[in-house]
Amino acid sequence: MAELAVIITTYNWPEALDAVLTGYLAQQRPPDELIIADDGSTDETKAIIDVFREQASFPVKHVWHADQGFRAGAIRNRAIQSSQADYIVFTDGDCIPTPSFLQQHNSLAEQGWFLSGNRILLSQNFSKEILQQKTPVSTWSLKQWFRARQRKQINRVSPLFRVPLGRWYRRRLARQWEGAKTCNLSVWKEDLLAINGFDEDYTGWGMEDSDLVLRLIRNGIYHKDARFAASVFHLWHSENSRDQLEENQRRLQQLIETDRIQARVGIEQASSA
C-alpha cells in the first residue's frame, strides 16, 4: 500500500480536536502523515496541535487560513496540496476514530474507487463527559460500548462489528453519491487532483461533500462501502448554521443538470492565484 495521510478538518473546538488526535495515537496502522485543515481557529487550537506533534511518531502539519466564514472546501484543498501521500483519509475534528479505522481504510483501498464509512453518534451528555474527563473511548471494548448503548449514550453499536462483506456487497453502491460524507471518506490523491479537488464556491455548511463525490463518480471513480469496517465516534454538537444551505443546494442542482467533472474554483485556481 502507498503512503496514507489523514486530513482532519477543524474550527475552534480544541477540546474535541484533542480527543480526536488522541485516537490517532492508538491506531493499529498509524498514518504516514496527519494534516489538520484548520478553517480559521484561534491560537488555542494551535497549542493543542503543537503538543500532539511532540507525542506523534509521524509528521503532523497544521494548514490554516483566516476565518472568513465556513470554508471547509478551501482549507481541505490546501491540505491536499500540502500532502506527500498517495492516499488520503478525510475526517472531522469531532470524529474519534476506532483503533482499526486507518487499517481498514488501508486494506479496503482500491484503484478506481473511493471509500465511504459511517459513524456512531454520541449523546450530548456523553460527549460532554468524554471531553471533560478525557475518556479514552477509542480503545473501549465491545462490552463497554454495549453498556453505553443500554444507557442510550450512543445511537447504535452495529458499526463496530467487523463483517467480512464480499466484493459485490462493498461495490453495490458504485454510482450512488448520496450519503457519502467527508467525516469518513478516503480517496487516492491523484483522483482528487483529476477533478480539481473540492469546489470552493460552496461556502457555509452543506453539499460540498455531495459535489465532490458526484464529480468523482462521473470521472470513473466509484463508491465502495466501508461500513462494518471503518467507523468513527461523532461527538455531539449543536447544528451548524444553515443560512447558506439553500444556495448550496442550488449549486449542487446545477451540477446535477450538467456533466461537469472539474471544480469551478478548486486546487488549480488557488495554485495560480
Secondary structure, 3 states (H helix, E strand, C coil): CCCEEEEEEECCCHHHHHHHHHHHCCCCCCCCEEEEEECCCCHHHHHHHHHHHHHCCCCEEEEECCCCCCCHHHHHHHHHHHCCCCEEEEEECCEEECCCHHHHHHHHCCCCEEEECEEEEECHHHHHHHHHHCCCHHHCCHHHHHHHHHCCCECCCHHHCCCCCCHHHHHCCCCCCCCCCCCEEEEEHHHHHHCCCCCCCCCCCCCHHHHHHHHHHHCCCEEEECCCCCEEEECCCCCCCCCCHHHHHHHHHHHHCCCCCCCCCCHHHHHHC
